[in-house]
Structure formats: C-alpha cells, structure tokens
C-alpha cells in the first residue's frame, strides 16, 4: 500500500489518487457496516446496503496496487542479493513494525474496554496468537495478507524473470490459484479463516503484477483521452465500465436480498461476485484516478493527494476513532438522527485519521514505526505546505477532541442517576363502601391501577380491591421487585432507553413519565401509582381483602353473569358489592376462574399442560456507588444506562446445590436511588403458582439460594466484589399460569403476521421471549414482531358475562403470550376495559354484546384516542419471512414450536436443507399438540438409518415420517400417491419443491402444513 520503490523519474503521480480513492472506499464500508444491521427496519436500508457493498473494494484495490508498484519498480532491475536484502529490510521496517505496534494498540484498547486483564499470561498468549494470524483487530488481516505477499514477491519476481512467457499467463494463473483454493477449501479443507490467507487474493496480486510489468505498453489503454480513443480502446473502456457496473449492482442486489429478505444464496455466488466486482473496480479506480489527475481541476488532485500519501497510516489508525465514536455515541434506533450518526462516523474517521497521521509524520521523530514510510518533508515550499496542513490538522484534532469530550460527558450523563429517594406516599384507603359501584377492579398490579384510573376518569364509580397482603400499589412492580420494564417501542422509532417512543402511550406513558426511566426505584413507582389513584375521587380503595370471590347468577339461557364481588375487609367485615361489570386484573385471573370462565394452563395448547415458564425471585445488592455502576459499562457484552444494566452472561455458570430446581441466566439489573440494585436472573422450576404451598416452598428456596448467588457473583465478577446481599422481593415474579379462552384467542400467526384487528384496543411489539420451562432447556427469542393488534375480544371470557380479564392471563395462546404478557400491554388493556364498561353501561348492553358491535368498537377506539391512547398502525417493511414461498408452512411449524427465528427473524432457515433426524423430532410436536389426529411415532422413521442427522430429507422420507406420525402401524402406512389421492398434500406444494432428494426446512414445513389442514382439519393462520 505504501510501497515507494519507484525511482523518481519513473513515478506515476496518479497512483496517489488511486490510494486516496481506495482508502475512501475502506472508510465508507466501515462507517456503514453497523448500519447494515441496525437499520434493517428503515425505509432507507437499501441505501446503506448499497453503500456498504458497492464500496467493498478498497482492500483488494490496495493489494492490486501494491503488486503493480512492486513489479513496475523491480521487474527491470537486476535480481541480486543486494536488491532482495534491501527489499526485505524496507518491509521489516515499514510494514512489520507498524503492524506489530498497531496490533498491540488495538489489543490493549479492546481488552481495556472489555475490562479484561492486559498483561497476564493468558493475555500475552492471546496477543501472540492474534499477532501471528492477523486477528488483533478486524482490519489488520489485510496487513497480514500483505506480509504474505511480500514474502512471496522475490520468488514470483524470479519466476517471471526466469520464464518470461509466464508473464502472459499471470492473470488467468492468479484466478486459477485463487479459485482452486476457494473450491478446495469449500469442499475439502474447510479452513475457517480463509480470508486471512493470501491465496484468497491471488487474482488481485497477479493482475497488479501483469499490469505493472506491461505498464509502459498499456499506458495508453488506461488514459482516457482523444489521442488514445481508437475504436478498439473505446470498446475496451466501455466493456470494462459496463462489466464493473453490472457485477457491482448484482453484488449489491444479492446482499440486499440476503440481508433484508433472508434469501439464501450459495456461498460460491458471493465469492464470485465479490471477486469480479473487486477486480473490475480496481481497474475502474485506476482509470478514474488517471482521468481526475489529467482532466479535473488541479485543486481536486491536491485535495486527494494527502489521503494517498498517508493512506497506510490512515488505514491503520481509523478504526481506533470508529471504536471510540461507537462506544460513546447514543443509540438513535432508526430515527433520522441515526443518518447523521453514521455520516458523522465517516467524517470523524476521515478527518481525525488524516490530521493525526499528518501531524505526527511532521513532528514526531520515528513516526515511521507507527505509520510506515512517510512522505519526504524536505523543501521550503513543501515545508510551508506541510506546516499549513499540520496547523489545519491540529485544528481538526482539537475539534474532534472537543466532540469526543462532549460525547463522553453526554455518555457519563446518560449513566448518572440524578434522582433521590422519595418519601413514601400514603394510600387513601376507605372503610366506607357503598353497596354498588359501576365497576369493580380486582387487583392492584399496574393493569388494575390503569383500569381503575381509566374508569374514574370516564365518570364511573370504582371500587379497586386488592386480595393479597400488600401495602403498596403496583404488585409485581413493587412487591415483586420487578423494577425493569419490558418496553414496547413503536416500529421505526428509536429504541434508545433515554429517548423512547412507545406504542399505545395512554396511562402507561403517564406512569412512565413519573419514574426514573427504563428501570426505577420501587418507592418512586409505588408513589406514582398512589398519586394516580389518590387523585381520583371516584375510586374507593380497599387493601388486604380476604376471601375475595365473584358474585354471579345464571340467566334464562344458562349464561353466567358476574354481578359483583364479595370479600372480608382486613377488620373482618363481610362485604357484598354489586356492580355492572368486574375487571379482573389479578395476575392469574383468579376472579374469572372462580366465576367459571374456561382456561388453558401453561403450554396446554401445545400438549404440555405441566410446562410453564420459570418463576423468579428478584434479589437485592447494596453498595452500588456511581463508580461501581459506571464500571458495568466496561464489562464485556453488557449494556448500561442511568437506571438499567443488562448482560453479565457469565452469571449463568452459577451451579445451584439443586440444579434441577434453580438456575441462573444473564442479569437484568434495575438501579434504585439508595445505592442498591435489584436483579432479575434467578429461575426457579417445578412451581405451581396456583398452589399456595408450592409458592411458599419456591419462596423459601429462592430466599435460601439468593445469598449463595450473591457470594458467587462477588467472587467471580470483578465489578461486584464490594457489593453485599441486601434481601429479596416479597413475592415471586410469575410469568405464566392461566390462559383465558375468550371471544378471540390471540395466535402466533397474528403476531408473526403483524396483524391488525378491527377491534384492536392496544398494540404489542415486544420479542416473543420464551423463558425456560425446566433446567434442561434454555430460554430463547422465538421471533421479533414489529406491531400487532390486541383485539378487545381477547379480554372477554367465554361462558361468563359482565367480566373482563386484563393482563397476562387474557385470551392469548401460550406462545404469543410470551410477548403480550408485558406490563405496558397489560396497562393498555386495563385502560381500554374501563372505557368499554362505560360504553356498555351507556347502551344498556353487556361487554360481550359490545365486543360484537363494530360500530361501538369504533366508538371505543375513538374514545381511547381522545384519552391519549395512540392506536396508530405505524409503517414498516414486511418481514422477509412473510414473503417466502414457505410462509404458510412456517406459521404452522412455529405455532407448534418446531422452529424459531431469534430476535433478527432470520434463524428460521427456511432455505437450509432439512435432514431425516430433524424432521422426525419436529413432527413429534404433532403428537403432543394433537394426539388424536397424530397418535403415531414420527421418530420411527429414523429406524434403519445410519446417522440420520447427516442424511438429507428426501420427499419420500418426509412422507414416510408424516405417515408414521399419523400411525406407526405398518398396515396403515400412506405413501405420496395415496396422500395426493386423498387430498392431504396439494400438487402446488409439490411444485414448490426444487429438489425432491433434498428438501429444505421450508418445503418440509409446507408438507406438514398441508397434512395438518387437509387430513386433520387444523389450520394455523
């Protein structure tokens, strides 16, 4: 890259412009790299993808250029010991030394940023390994490759001088060697880091060698001018630029389809497009540089030449500036500010790198040890120019420093907690109750508070009653210690915890604006709830009620109608309270269950009634000073803001004395205002949350385990070493119990399809966060929706009238429940339920009748909007999986928990090949969920197969597996022809299969989906 072996009279000034254009490509690729991940939901994603892929030619161009300069300089000189000795001495001084120095710099910076040891034996061994493999930082592989080429250069130079005819074949020879390595590696060798070996770049090196040797003869083919414009040359120029643009645009398109739409292509296609995009780009850049130098104003060349002269140093140092910039720059999600953020990273890398390298080259003796061979600064005119440039560079460095300091200060501000502990606000409870209320809200969890406040603001008389032994409002958020909120962001908005844009807003937004942020102090939350309730004169509050039960009667049609509630006060007085409706805001829908509403339990809808997500006991640690909290930001793979921290994944290595009962995961940490923090991470299994004795045992287990966990953390996590155990929450965090059967049941298909509903009264967008159900399986993200509607009908139970259920026990299937269970959604449903009660009362109808009236539901939505609820359906790009040919099959497979897509929705792997073993295990889910239709054993299909996990799933094997899932009786086996005749599999499904001898996951799901519908009559859509 910085080879300066050309003799003065032979120098080609245009090459500095080639270097300048190449380094600009490198900077652009690195500036846009993170955007290709973070901006996938942006309408401007195609621009970031285009920039990132189109400009991905800088490094190959440098390899080509290095070879060009070397062979142009050395080919016509005598090859003797002196020449070789001089060559290697320069490479040692100007390449190896800077490479080693910057390898050490990046290694130290990364380790320090990750809070890892710098100078112990493990660190030194790791550094040595990374140095010898070019892995000290992402971009240093190129220097490592260059070193390999420099080692080979004298041999290649000797060979081309010894056999001069070899020069004619350098270009095809380079392609043959490179592609031989690529294909052999793909099919046989499987070298994982092939990109760090020079064999992957031989076509560029040999192309540069050929052009360097032939440059005096082909110069007129490079320079675009009237004098050189023969028909043959013009045709060659047109062919080059057409080929370049064509292959570049195809390269861009393939990457876009893969990144944005999840389309999978053969890895050889990627290799081919990158190779020929880069080869043609190198030639196009050379020709463009010659044209700029000769045809454009001289000022442009002067502007670009410093970039070329200092390109090696800029290449080495620029990612230090990007690392610092990204570490301290706020996350703006996909808002318009993000565009400025990415543009800023490019500007910072360019200006700071150029300024620092130029400044140190001028004023630092021995700067070559950092940046290799640097320009000669002799000559008065050049000194004046350099001084001016150094002055400008110093100003630029100062500007960058000021910006960096500002960003650092902002970052420190972001993780500083300016809040103080609040005095507890007293609750205005009452003993003077009336005999009748417009609505009774049972439960003071956040959903109940939202329902009661909403009802009161709509002019209803409200009784808010709590049946647990609680002293504060907020339930799970206060007594349960869950002081970090699973927030639901609007699609396309910032997910920054400091600038959130939420779905629904309404009363949740009102609450959120009274607390500290994404996490909160328990007293602050309790006070916010208390003020919201105390400020409403229409609310009568009763705490610590006992024997709380629904009052009900049956109408002439046998329909159960809830008419109120009965309970005993904490003083023992019995109360029978009538109301026009009851809103059940208890965590487990206890009132609805007692009234006779139907439910499923846990994963009963998937055939696993005993499987429920783990419960958690939140525990507290004290001694969390500002310096301790700030240190969390330096822990590997851990995020932090002023109130929340998340990460510390090594906590899962804790081993309980009863591992089948207790397990740890990574930490979710909520900060408080008294130098304590609450940790949500302990999973407790085999708990029946509906059995008081089981709950008591789980609490005892958790309280005994918590001090042991804290002891482990303080001994194994440096940031925790001075912290102390400070107790546990009063209640368990229970994630899953009953799932109501309502007028509508929210399905996974609703969520995956980001489906709106005519009666949507709230929206969700939280990941489908499926937590562990026992110690043998880990939790996972099933998929990540953008925005889906919560129908009002999900709050209306079957068989029981004048009752609404809000919160996590509403009518959701168990899988969508893992997203819809979050508190912001629950509070939105609570707010909507009360407005619905008001409308039903006004029109003299039941809430069930209301749920069936599109006119009244439209009025309900209008009223909610007028009361601050945001029911906007935001614009977002359809997820790629929803446009896949196997989408209908995917819906069925995911609904049966046969596959998951992770938080990026790309791990469904619909185009990946399936295999006999995977499909057999997947189809066992049919037996669990639908045992009457699928009583057989799909795993029997693996009998007689050697290594079924390595055998591609053929159509014949897939049909056999399905047949055995239906019945494992050989006499009842059904082959493909019979399934077609019976209509269990449709011809268009077979037409979608590309290779019958090797089905993809998506094609296999389509077969299963057909059989589900046309044999069993079961549809997941």
N, C-alpha and C positions, 0 to 999 in steps of 0.2 A: 504493500500500500504506500509506503514512504520510500520506496527504492529510488535512490538518487545516483545510480551508477552511470547515467548518461554523461558523456563528455559535453562540455559547454557548447561546442559548435553543433552538437547533434541534438540538443534538447528540443523537445516538442512542447511549446508553451500551452497548447490546447489540453494537454494531459491534466494540468491543474484544474481545469474546468470539469474534466471527467470525474476527477476525485471529488470536486465540490458537489456535483450532481449526485454522485453515489452516496456521499455522506448525508445529503438531504433526504434521500430515499430511506436510509437507515433510521434517521431521526423520526421520519414520518411513520414508519412501521412501528417503532417502539412507542410513539405517542398515542397511536390508535389501538394498540394491542388490547389494553384493558377495556376499551370501548366495545370491542367485538364480543365481549362477554356481558358487560354491564348494560349495554344499550339495546339488547335484543328485542325489547318490547317497544322501542322508539320507532316512530314513523320515519326517522332519518337513519335507521340502522344500515340501509343499503349504501349510504354514503360512507359510513365508517368501514364497512366491509370492502367497498371499492378501493378506498384509500389504502387500507391495510394490505390487500392482496396485490393491487396494481403496482404498489411501490416496493414489493418484496423482492427487489432485485439488486439492492445495494451491495450486499456481501459478495454475491457471485461476480458482480462487476469489479470489485476490488481484486478478487482472485485473478480474473481475466487480465486486469490492468497490470498487476504485479508481474505476471508471466510475460506480458507484452514488453514491459520495460526491461526485464531481465534478459530476454532473448534478443531484443533490439540492441541492448548495450553490449552484451558479451559474445554474441554469436560470431562476429567477425574479428574477435581478438584471439590471440594465441592462448590455447588452454594449457597452462603450465601450473606448477606448484605455487608460484607467487600469486597467480590470479585466484586460485582456489583458496589459498590461505587468506588473502585479502577479503574475499567474498564471505567466508565464514566468520572472520573477525568482525566485520560490519554487522552481520546477522546477530552475532552474540551480543554485541554492544547495543545495537539499536532496535532489536526485536525481543530477544530473550530476556534482557534485563528489564525493560518496561513491562513485559508480560508477567514476570515474576513479581515485580513491585505492585502492579495493579491487582494481580491475583491475591496478594496479601491484603491490600487495602479493602477490596470487596469482601474478602473472607472475614476480616475483622468487623467491618461495618454491619454485615448481616448477622454475625454471631452476637455482636453487642446489641443490635436492635431486637434480637430474639432473646436477650437476657441469658445467653449461653456462655460457658467458660471459654476463655480465649487462649490460654497458654498451658492447659494441662495436656497430658499425654494423648488423650483422645482427640483433642482439638488439633494438635500438631500432626497426628496421624491422618486425620481427616483432610487437613490442608494439603499435606503432601500428596495424598491420593487425588484430590481435586486439581492440584497443580499439574500433575502428570497426565491428566485426562482432559484438561481444558474446561473444567466444570466449576471453577471458583465463582463464576457468575455467568449469567445466561449468554452474554455476547462474546465471552473470551474463547469460545470454541473456535471462532474464526482465526484468532492469533495462533491457536494450537494447530489448526489446519495449515496456516501459512508456514509455520515452522516445519511441518512435514514436507511441504513442497520445497522449501529452501534446502532441506536435507537431500531431497531427490534431484534438485536442479543440476548440480555438476554432472551427475550420471546421465541425465537426459540431454544436457548440453553436449557431452562427449558423444553420446549415441547419434545425435543429429549431425554432428560434425564428422563422425566416423562413417556413417551411412547417409549421405546427403539426400538420397532418394526417399529416405524415411520422412523428410520434411513434407513431401507431397501428401502423406497419409496421416499427418498429425491430427487433423480434425476428426476424421472417421475413427482413428485409433482411440482418441480420447472418449468418444461416445461408446465405443465397444467396451473399453475397460470399465467405464463408469456403469454402464447398463449391465454388464456382466456381473459386476459386484452387486448392484441393486437386485437383480433377479435371483442370483445365487443366495444372497442374504435373505430374501423374502421366502424362498422355498426350502433352504437347507441350513444356512448358518445361523440366522436369527440373532445377529449382533444388535443389541438393544440401542446402542448409541452410535449408529452408523453415521449420523450427521456430524460426528466429531472426527471422522476419518477422511483423509484426502481422496480416497477412491471415489467418494460420493461427488467429487467436484472436478474429476479429470477432464471432462469436456470443456470446462471453462479455462483450465490451465493450458490445455493443448490448443484451444482456439487462440488464446493470447500468444502462445509460443509461435504458432504459424503466422499470425499477423505481425508479430514483432520481427520475425525473420524476413518476411516479404514486404515490410512496410515501405521501403523505398520504391518498390514496384507497384504497390497497390494504393499509394497515397492519393492518386487522382481519382480512385474509386470511392474514397472516403469524403473528399472535399466536394461539397455541392457548389458548383459554380457554372456559369455559362460556358466557360472554356472547357470544362470537363463533361459537359452534358451531351455525350453521344447517346444514340438510341439504346445501345446495349447497357450503358451505365444508368440512364434514367429508368430503364426497365428494372434493373437490379435494385435501384433505390426504392422504386415503387413496390417491388416484391418484398423487400426487407420490411418496410414500414407497414405494409398490409399484413404480412405474416405476424409481425410484432403485435399490432393492434388486435388481430383476430385471436391469437392464442392468449393474449392478456385478458381479453374480455371473456373468453371461455373459462379461463382460470378463475376470474372474479365470479362468474356465474355459478360455477361448480361449488366454490366455497360458500357462496350465499345460500344455495340450496341446502348444503350440509349444515351450515350454522343456523340459519333461520327456520328451515323447514324440516330438519332432521333427516334429509335424504342421505343415504349412504352410498358411497362410490368405492370402487376398487382402489386400493392404495396405489396401484401402478398408474392409474389415471392422474392422481395428484402428483406423482413423481414426474410423469411425462410433461404435464402442463407447467409445473414449476421449472423443469429443466429448459424447455424450449421458450417459455416466457422469459427466463433469465438470459438465455443465450442471445435471443433477438434483442432484448433490452440493452445488453452490453454493447452490441453493435450500434443500436439506435442512439444510445447515450454518447458514444464516441463521435458519431456523425453530428449529433446535435451540438456537442462541445466545439467541434471544428466550425460549425456554422455560426454559433454565437460569437466565437472569437473573431471571425472574419467579417461577419455581416451585421452584427448588432453594434449599438454604440459601445465605445471602449469602456464607458463607465460601468456597464454590466459585467464585463470581464474583470475589471478591477475590484468590483464588489464580490465576485465569486472566488477570485484567486486566493485570498486569505483562507477561505474554507478548504480549498485544495491543499495549500501549503501545510495547514495544521490538521488535516483530516485524520491522521493516525492518532494524534493526541486527543482530538475530539471524540473519535471512536472509543478510545479507552476510558475517557472520563465521563461521557454524557449520561450514562446510566446512574452514576452517583447522584446527579441532580434530579433525575427522574425518581429515584428511590426516595430521596428526601421530600420531593414535591408530593408524591403519592402518600407518603406516610403522614403528612400533616394537612393535606388538603381535605376539606369536608366532603362527604358524600352527598351529591345532589340528586341521586336517583337518575331518572331520565328526564328531568326538567331541563328547561332551556339553559340554566346555569351550567349544566354539565358540558354543553358545547364549548363554553368559554373555558371550562376546566381543562378539557383535552387540548384545545388550542393553546392554552397557557403552558401546558407541559411541553409542547413542541417549542414554544418561544423561549422558555426557561432553559431547556437543553441546548438550544442553538446559541443563544446569547451568552449564557454563563460559561458553557464549554469553550466557545471561541475566545471569550475575554480572558478566561483563566489560562488557557494554553498560550495565547499570545503574550500575556503579561509575564508569565513565568519563563517563557522562552527568551524574553528580552532581559529580565532582571535576575533570574535565578541561575547561578552557576551550576552546571551539572544537570540542567533541566532535561538533557537527553536521556537520563536514567528513568525519567517519567514518561516522556513522550517520543523517544526515539530521536532519529536525526532531524534536526530542526533547520529552518531557513537560515542562510548566511545573512547576518545583520550588518555587514561591512558597507561602507559608502555613506557619505554625508546625506545625500538625498534620501537614501533608504532609511538612514537613522532618523531623519526628520519624520518620514512617513511612519516608521515604527513607533516613534515617540507619540505621534498623534493617535496612532491606533491604540497604543498602550494606555494613553490617557482616556480615550473613549472606552477601552476595555475596563479600566479601573472604575469608571463611572457606571458601566453596566454591572460589574461585580457588586459595587455598592448598592445599586438598585435592587439586584437580585437578593443581596443580603438583607436589605430592608424588608422586601417582600417575605423572605423566609422567616425573618424575625416576627413579622406581623402574623404569618400563618402559625408560627409556633405559639405566639401569645394567644391567638384565637383557639388553637388546639388546647392549650392549658386552660383557657376559659371554659371550653366545652367540657372538660372533665373536672372542673372545680364545682363543688357544691356550696352555693352561697346561702342555702336555707338553714334555718334554725328550728330547733324542736318547738313544736306548738304545745300550748296548754290544751288539755282535753276539753272539748265542748260537751256540755251536759245534754242528755236526751230529754225531750219534753214528752214523757210518757203520761198516760192518764188511766185512772180507775173509773172515770165517769163515762161509761159507754152507753150509747143508745141501743135500742133493740134491733134497729135496722140501719143498713148502710146501702148506698148504691152499689158499692163493690168492696169486697174483702180481698186483700192481697196477703197471701200467706208466704212468709219467708223474707228475711231482711238481707239476703245476699244482694249484690248490685242490681240484679234483674228485678228483684222485688222493690228496691228503692226507686228504680226508674219507673216501674209500673205505678207505684203509689203517688209519686210526684206528678206523673203524667195525668193520672185520674183526677187529682186535686186541681190541677191547672185547667182541666176541662170541666170544672164545675161539679164534679161528683163528690159525694161524701164518702170517705175512705176509712176503712179500718185496716191498718198494717199490723199484722200479728206475727210474732216470732215464737216458734215452738221449741227452740233449743236454748240451752243455758248460756246465753250470750249477754255481754254487757255493752257491746258496740254494734253499730250497723256495719254492713259490708261483708259479713260472713267469711267466705273463702279469702277475700282480700285483706281481712283484718285478723279474725281469729284463726284463719288457716295460714296466715303468714305469706300468702302468695302476693308479694308486693312488686312483681314484674308482670306487665300486661302483654298478652299476645295481641299485638295491634293489627288492624286490618286496613291496609293502605289502598287508596284509590289507584287503579291501574294507570300507568304513565306518569305518576306523581313521584315526588322524592320519597325515598324510604329512610331518609335521614331522621334519626331519633330526635333531632333538635328542630327540624322543620317539617313535621309530619302533615300529610294531607290524608284524612281518613274517609272511609265510606260512612254513610249514614249520618254522622255527626249527632245532632239532636242532644238528648240529655247526657249521653256519654261524653260528647265534646265539652259540655258544660262541666261535668265532673273532672275531665282530664285537665282543663284549664285551671283547676284549683289545686292540683297536686304538682309534684316536682318534675315529672317527666315520665319517661318510659318505665321507670321504677319509682317508688315513693316510700315515704315514711308511713308506717301504719297509722300513727296518730293523725297525720295530715289527711289520709283517706277517710278515716273514721269521722273526723271533723267535717270534711266536705259532705259526706252523706248526712251527718247530723244536721248541718245547716240547711241542706236542701229539704229535709223532712220538717225540721222545726219551723221553717219559713212558710209552710203551707198550713193555714188554719183548718183546712178541710180534712186533714189527716189526724186520726186518733191512733196513737202508737201503743201497742202492748208488747212488752218483752217477757220472756221466760214463761210463756203459756205452757200448760201441761195437758196431756190427753187431747190434743188438737185433732179434730175429726170433721169431715164434711157432714152437713145435714142434707138429706136428699129425699126425693119421693119419685114414684113412678107415675107417668101419665097413663091415659087410657090405652095407649099403644105399647105400654111396657117400657117406654124410654125413660131412663133415669135422668132426673133433673136435680141438680145441686141447688139448694135453696139457702145455703149459708154455712156457718161453721159452729161447732161447739168446742169449748175448752174450759180449763180451770185457770184462774189467774194465779200469780205467784203467792197470793194470800189465801188460795184455796176456794175462792168464789167460783161457782159454775156459771157459765155464760152460754146462752144460745143466741146467736146473732144471725138474723136473716139478711139476705142481700139479693139483688137482681142478678149478680154474677160473682164468681170467685175466680181469682187469678192465682194459679199455683206457681209460685216462684221458689219453691223448695228445690234443693239440688237434685233430689231423687224423685220428684213428682209424687210425693207421699200422699197428698190430698187426692189427686186423680186416681192413684192406685186404690186408696181406701174407698173411693166412690164407685169403683168397678170399671174404670177405663182399662182397655186392653193394652198390653205392652209386649215387647220382646226384651230379653235380658242379655247384656253383653253382646257377643257375636252370634246370638241365636239365629239371626237371619242368614248367617254363613254356616250354620250347622254346628256352632261351637258355643253353646249357652254358658259354659263354665269359663270361657275365655273373656277376660275383661282387662282393660289397661291397668297397669300397676298403680297403686296409690303411693303418695309421697308424704313424708313428714318433713316439713321445712325446719331447718335448724339455723341458729344464730351464732355469729362470731363477733367478738368485740376487739377493740384496739385498731380499728380501721382508720388510721390517720390519713390526711391528704397525701402524704408521701407514699404510704402503703397503697392507697387507691391508684395513684399515678403509676406505680410500678407495674400494675396489671397490664398497662398498655404495652409494656415491653416483653410480655410473656408470649411465647410462640403460639400462633393461631388463636389468639384471644383478642376480643374487641372490648372497648370500654367507652362509655360516655360519662356524663356527670353523675348519673344515678344507676346505670346498669353495666354489668360486665358479663361476658359470655365466652366460654371456651374452657381452658384448663382440662382438655380432654383426657389427660393422663390420670385424672381422678377415677376413671373407670377401672384402673388397675387395682383399686382397693378390693381386698378379699375379705368378706364377712366370715364370721365363725359359722354362720348358717347361710351359705351362698344360695341355696335354693329358696331362701326367704327374703334376702336383702342383697341388693346390688347397687352400685353407683354408676352414674353416667357423667358426662361433662357437666360443668357447673353453670347454672343460671343464677346470677347474683344480683340482688336488689339492695341498693345502699339506703341507709337511714341517716337521720340528722343527728344522731348521738354517737357517731363513730362505731356503729355496728353495721352488720350486713346480714341479710337473710339469704340462704342458699337452697335452691330447689334442685335437687340432684339425687336424692335417695329414693330408690324404687323398692317398695315392699310388695311381695307377691302373696298369692293364696289368701286373699282377704275378701270376705263378703261384706260390702259396705251396708247392706240392708240388715245385717245381723249385729246387734249391739255388742254381743260378747266377742265376735270376731273383730270388730272395730277396736274394742278395748285392748285385745291382745296385740293388734297391729300397732296401736299407740305405745304400748309397753315395749314392744320390740324396737320401734323407732327411737324411743327415748333412751333405751339402753345402747343402741348402735351409734347414735349421733356423737357422743364423746369419743368413741373409738375412731370414727371417721375424721373428726377434727384433729385428733392426735396424729393420724396418718397424714393429713394434709399439711400440718405444721412441720412434720419431719421430712416430707417429700416435695413440698412446693415452697421454693425459696421465699416467695412473696408473702407466704402465710406464717413464716417461722415465729413471729412475735404475737400472733393472734391467739385469742382464747375462746374456748367454748362458752356460750352465753345462754344456752337453753334451746327449747324447741317451741313450735307453734302449739296452740291449744287443740287444734283439730287437724285431721288428715285432709290432704288435698286428694279428693276422689274425682277421677276423670270420667268414669263410666259406670252406670248401673242400668236403669230402665231406659228403654226407647219407646216412646208413645206410638201407638197405632192411631193415626189421625185421619182427617178427611183427605190429606195428601201426605205422602211419605217422600221426603227428600232422598233422592238416589244419587249414587256415584255418577251416573250418566248426566244428571242435572249439573253436577259440579264440573265434570270434565268438559262438558259442552258449554260451560259458562252461560247457562241458560237463564234467561229472564222469565218471569211469570206474570200473568195478568193481575195476580193478587200479591205481588211481591211487596212486603212492608219493611224489608231490610235486605241488605246485601252482605255477602261474605267474600273474602279473598285470601284468608289465611291458608298456609300449606296444610295438606292432609297429613297431620303429624301423628302417625300411628305409633304409640308408645308400646313398650314391651308388655307382653301378657304373662310371661314367666321367665325364669332365669336362663332358659336355654335359647331365647331369641332376643335379638336386639331390636329396638325401635327403628323406624325409617320414615322417610317422606314418600308417601305414595305418589303424589303429584302436587303441582302448584297451580291453583286456578287464578284467573285474572279478576273476575267478578261474576258471581252467580246470585240469583234471587232466592230469598226465603219466603215461600208462599204463606199467606195468612192461614191457609188451611192446615199447615203443619202445627198450628197451635190449638186446633180444635179436635178434641178426642172423639173417637168413635164411641157410641153407646152411652155417652154421658153428655148432658147438655148444661148450658149456663156455666160452663167451666172452660178456662183457657190455661194452657201449660206453656210457660216461657222458660228459657234457659236450655241447658244441655240435654234435658230429658224430653224435649219436644220431639215431634214425629220425624226423626231423621234415621235412615239406615245407619248401621254402625260405622261404615267407612266414611261417608260424608260427615257424620257426627264428629270425626276427628278434626275437621275444620270448623264446622258450625258451632261447636261447643264453646268457643272462646267468649269471654265476657263481653266485649264490645257488641257482638251479635246478640247475645242474650239481653243486654240492656236495650237494644233497639227493638227486640221483640216485646219486651216489657212495656216500653213506651207505646208501641202500636196496639197492644192488647187493651190498654185502658181507653184509647180513643175508640176502639171497636166497641167496647162496652157502652160508651156514651152514645154512639150511633144506634146500637141495638135498642137501648133504652128509649131513645127518642122515637124510634119507629115501632116500638112495641113488638119486637121480634127477638128470637134467640140469637146467640152469636153463631150458631150453626147455620141458621137461615141467612144471617148476614154474609157468611162465608160463601154462599151460593149466589149472591146477587152481584153481578158485575157493576151495576150502577152504584150500589152502596160501597163496594170495594173501591171504585174510582173516587168516591167521596172520602173514604178513609185515607187513601193515598194523598188526596188533595189537602185534607186537614193536617196530616202529618207534615207535608211540605210546608204548610203555613206555620207550623210549630217548630221549624228549624231542622227538620229531618231532610237529608239530602238523598233523594231517590233517583238521582241521575244515573243513567247507564253510560259509563264512560266509553270512549272509543279505544279500541285496542286491536291489534292484529290477531287473527285467529291462530291458535297454536298449530304448529306443523302437524302434530299427530292427528288433528281433526280433519286434515285434508288427505290423509294417507288412505290408500285403497283398502287397508285392513281396519279402518277406524271402527266399523261396527263390531268386528271381532275383538278389537281392543277393549271396547266398552264392556263386552261380556267377560273377557278374561280379567280385566282389572276389577270388575264388580265381584268376581269370585276370588279375588286376591291371588291370582295366578301370576301377576306381573306388577311392577311398579316403575314409575318414571323418574323418581327423585325430584329434587327441587327445581331442576332445569327442564323437566319434562322430556328428557332425551334418552332416558335409560330404558324405555320400553323395548328398544332394539328390534323394531318390527321387521327390519330388513336383514337382520342377522340370521344365520342358519340355525334352525332348531335341531334337536337330536332326540333319539329314542327315549333316553332316560328322562330328560327334562319334561317331555310331553306327558309321559306316563305319570310323573309326580304331579304335574299341573292338573291332570284330569282327576286325580284323587279328590280335588276340591269339589268336583261334581257329586261325588258320593256323600261328602259331608253336608253340602248345602241342599242337595236334592236326592236323598237316599231312596225315595220311592221310584223315581224315574231312573236312577243310576245305582242300582244295588250291587253292581259288579265290582271288579278289582282291576283298575287300569294297569297297575304295576305288573300284572300277569303278562302283559305284552313284552316285558323285558326278558322273560324266560327263554333260555337258549341263545341269548345274545352275549357275545364276548365284548366287554367294555361298551355297554350301550350309551354311555356318555360321550363316546367318540364316534358313534355311528350317526350319520346324517338321517334326519327323519324323512323317510320316503312317504309318498302318498299312501302306498299300501300299508306301511307300518302305522301311519296316522289313523287310517280307517280301522285297522285291527285294534289299536289302542282304544278308540272310541267304542267299538263293538264290545270289548271286554269291560269297559266302564258301564255299559248298559247291562251286560250279563256275562259272567265268566263261565257259563255253561257252554261247552263246545257245540252242543246241538243247537244253540240259539245264535251262533255267530252270524254276523251280517257283513257281507263284502261290499265293495264300492258299487257294483252294479245294482245290488239289492237296495242300497241306500238311495241311489238315484231313482230307481223304480218307485220306491216308497215316498219319494219327495223329501227325504231327510236332508239331503245335500242337493243344492241347486246347481245347474250347469254353469251359471255365471260365476259361481265360486270356484269351480274347477278351471274355468277360463282364466281366472286371475292368478293361477299358479304358474310360475315361469318354468320351474324345473321339478318335475314330479319325483325325481330321485332325491331331491334335497329341498324340503320345504323351509321357508323362513318362519320365524315366530309369528309374524302377522298372518301368513297364509294358514298356518296351523290353527290360529285363533278363529279365522273365518270358518273353517270346517266345524270346529266345536260350536261356534255360534249358530250355524245352520241347524245342527242336530238339536241344540237346545230349543230352538223355536219350532222346528217342523216335526221333531219327534216328541219332545217333552212339553211343548207349548209354553216355554219360558222365554221371555224377552227382556233383555237389559238395554232399554233405550228410553 
